[in-house]
Amino acid sequence: MRRILLETMPDSRAVHDALEHWLGTQPGLRRIAVFAALPGEVDLLAFIARHHDRIWVYPRIGGDSLTFHAVQNPAAELVSGMFGLREPSPAVAEIAIDRIDAFLCPGLAFDVHGGRLGRGRGFYDRILATARIDALKIGVCFASQIVEDTFAEPHDVRMDAVVHDEVGS
């Protein structure tokens, strides 16, 4: 899957359109966790820039866990961190996990049952297990990342929905 994503490099704009539709059905969401894309992942920066009415929080890796931080200006506040990921500068304020209304989650693959295959370190599964019970967990990907089964294990946290670039799928 990693090779396929790097070789195809789909356009994120169609996923943005699907996210626009999804976000329009969620007016009560104020604080939304997002991610700074790795190569082959959906780049959310242009989408986020159009929605100043929301508070966007990005993950920062600390040991074996993630903390989330409100970022107003990604160009200035995201710095190079662990694994080459862009993450919030240490100066950016942390947001408690119980204050986050929804999590837009990256992954290598997703299935139709909400299964998510991450990159193998378990960061998202550990943090999502501690999120509010009503916090939405939304997988964000390209349609090419949808598989029949991700072979979820008991510790894997399922997504409430998966948003991708094929309408009606």
Summary of the structure (lengths in Angstrom):
residues: 169
radius of gyration: 14.8
end to end distance: 19.7
largest distance: 41.8
contacts: 480
relative contact order: 0.20
helix: 25%
strand: 26%
